[in-house]
Amino acid sequence: MAFVKRLFGWLILGPVAVVALALAVANRTLVTLSWNPFERSDGIEMPLFVVAFVMFALGALAGGFAVWMAQGRWRREAKTHRAEVRLLSGELAQMRSDPALPSAR
């Protein structure tokens, strides 16, 4: 199963890496990145592919953070359920070891 996952990952990530490399090679033109829309002189120049990759990375991080925040409720519930299972497992082990109680095996 792990081999299939690894193969599937390479079949997906391989072409994505080739496309990203082609994008980087095709977009080497310098662009000016400026925070002031009225003054073009103050800004930094960098290749277009760097801007694109940075924006992609920031978007992936923002999306991951949004999903992580949205799943907070489920993580809290899982944590309380794990604690409850731990408590009940301990109680069951104690009941099974008590000779005075009828057999619960």
N, C-alpha and C positions, 0 to 999 in steps of 0.2 A: 504494500500500500504506500509506503514511504517513497518507493521508487517512482510510482505513478504520480504522486504529488510533485516530486522533484522534476520529473519529465514535463509535467503540465506547466510547472513554473518556468522552466527553460523555454517551452514553446510559446509562452506568453511574454516573458521578459526579454527574450532574445530579439524578436521583432521590434518591441518597444525601444530597446536600447539602440538598435540600428536606426530607427526613425529619429530618435533623440540626437544621435551622432550626426545624421544627415542634416537635421535642423541646425545644429551648432555650426557645421561647416558652411551651410548655405547662408547663414545670417551673422556673418562676422562684422558687418557694417557697424560703425560706432554711432550710438545714439546718445543724446544728452538727456540725462535724468535730472529734472529740476522740480523743486517744490513750489516755486513761484511761477504761476502761469503768465505773469505780465513781464517778467525779466528773464530773457533767455541766457544771459551771460553767466549767471550764477547757477551752476549745476555740475554734475560729474558726467564724464563720457565713459561709456562702456559698451562692449559688444551687445547687440540685440539679443543673442542667445542667452547671455548671462541674465539679462532682465527677465526673459521668458522663464528660465529655469528657477530663478529666485521667486517669481510670482507663482509658479507651479508648486514649489516647495511650501511657500506660505499658505497657499490654498489647501494643500494636503494637511498641513498642521492645523489650520482653522477647522477643516472638516473633521479631522480626528478628535479635536477638542470638543466640537459640538456633539459628536456621537458619544464621546465619553461622558459629557455632562448629561445627555439625554438618558443614558443607561444607569445613572446613579441610583435610581429607585430600585432597579433590579439587583444591583450589587448589594445594596443595603438589605434587601429581602433575603438574598442568598446568604449573607453573613448571619442574619438572625436564624435562618433555617439550619445552618451548620452548627450554630451554638445549641440549638434545640436538639438536634440529632446527637451531639456529643453528650448533652445532659441525659437524654433518654437512654442512650447506649450504656452510660454508667449506671443508671437505675436498673436497667435490665440485667446487667452483669451482676449487680448486687442482689437482685431478686433470685437469679439462678444459683448463686452461691449460698443462699440462705436455706439451710436444711428444714427449717420450720414451715416454710411455704410449700404448697403442693408443686409438683414438678411442672415447670413451664417450658420444658424443652421440646 
